[in-house]
Amino acid sequence: LNALPTSTACAVLRGRGFSSAYSDVLGTEPSYTTVNEPCAFVGCVDYVWHSDELKAARVLDVREPRPVVLPDERTPSDHEPLLVDFCFRVASRRYESCANGIKYL
């Protein structure tokens, strides 16, 4: 998506019923998902959007302290990897079938 959390694109997705898994789990978007030295930009521009049929159970948080530049020896991209474990919502509107074994009632 490459859009800031306050962008029109993110607002449209939220308005259509999608939510950000990272915001759901952490209470806010990550402080950064990319570090672009040539443009002197550091910020959150990557998301894992999902509908109400899924519940984000846990996420892989971005590393802190923030690297000086990406890519680096650990991350071969200029964006940090994002990873989410989801639970599937069943017809009763309860959550189950989580990859980590947690069931939300």
Secondary structure, DSSP 8 states (H G I E B T S, - for coil): ----TTSHHHHHHHHTT-EEHHHHHHSS--S-SEEETTTTEEE-----EE-TTEEEEEE----SS--SSSS-SS-SSSB----EEEEEE-TTS-EE--TTS--B-
